[in-house]
C-alpha cells in the first residue's frame, strides 16, 4: 500500500476509534454526574465543575488524534 | 450585511481552492484580505524580520504573515480588554461620592462570579491571590475565541505556538507560586508519598524498594509537569482548529451561501467551554502543585488531594465583601 493511501485510510479510522473511546468515556462521566446531581441537587455546581474537568481530560485524547490528523494531512 | 456575508463565502470558496495546497481551509479575515496592500506588505516585511516564519514551510512570506495576523488580533484583544477593565476600575467610588459607572458594575459582576466559581476549586483563602491570573485567562481566551466567530475575524487560539505560549505562562506561574510558598514542600512533591524504611521493615530489600519507588515517582511527576502545559495547549488548539476547519469547509461549500452560520453558535459554545476548561485546569494545576505542608509519610494516596484538605465548605456562598461598596 502506498504511504498516502495508508494515511488516508488510517487517519479517519484512528480518529473514529479515538472518538469512540472518548464518547464512551464522556458518556460514563456524564452519566455519573447526572446521577449525582439527581441525588444531591444542592451540590450541582461542584459536580458540574468536576465533570467538566474530567470531560476535558477525556476529550483531550480525541484532540490528540485530531491534531495528528491535521499534522499528517499534507502527506496524504 | 447580507452582501458582506455573500462576499465572505465567495472569498471562502476561493480560499478553499487556493488553500488546497496547505490542506487546511479557513475563512478569510480582515488582515488576510489586506495582505496584498502596502500595509500588508509592510507587515509581512516586519514579520519576516522578526523571524516569525516557520523555516520548514515552503512559502515563508505566507507563513510569516499568517503568524502576524494572529499577533494583530491578539494586540486588538489586549488593548480592548485593558482599556475596558482599567477604565472600569478607575471609576470605582464609594456610594455617597457618586454613582458607580455601568462599566464598573459589570466588571464587578464578572469578578465576583469568578471569585465564587474558582473559589470552589482553589479555596476561599487562595482565590484572591490567583484570581488575576485565572480570571484574566478566561476573559482573554474567550475574547480571542470570539474573534474567530465575528465577520472577517480570526481566532489566534487556533494556533499552536500561541497556545503553547499561554500554557508556558501557566506552567511558570504554577511552579513559581508553589516554590515561593515553600521550596521544600515543592520538592517533596516529586517523590510523592512513600513508606519509610523502618515501617516497611524488610531490611536492605526494603531500602532498595523505597529507593526504587522514590525514583519512579520522581520520574512520573517530572513527566506530569512537562505534559501538563503540552496537553493544555493542544486541547485548546485542537478544538479551535477543528472549529475553524468546520467553518471553513461549510463556508466554502457553496459559493455565496453562508452555510456555516448554524455552526457559529456551536463555535460560541465551544469557545466558551474551552476558555472555561483552560482557566479551570489552571486552577486545578494550582491546587495539584500546592506544596506539601505535612511530612510525606503521613500523607495518603499519591499526595494529590492536598488542595482539598483545608478547603472550607463552598456550598453556601460568602457574602460579597467591601468590593461592592
Interface residues (C-beta under 8 A of the other chain):
Chain A: X42 X43 X45 X46 X49 X52 X53 X56 X59 X60 X63 X64 X66 X67 X70 X73 X74
Chain B: X22 X23 X24 X117 X120 X121 X231 X234 X235 X237 X238 X239 X241 X242 X245 X273 X276 X277 X280 X281 X284 X314 X315
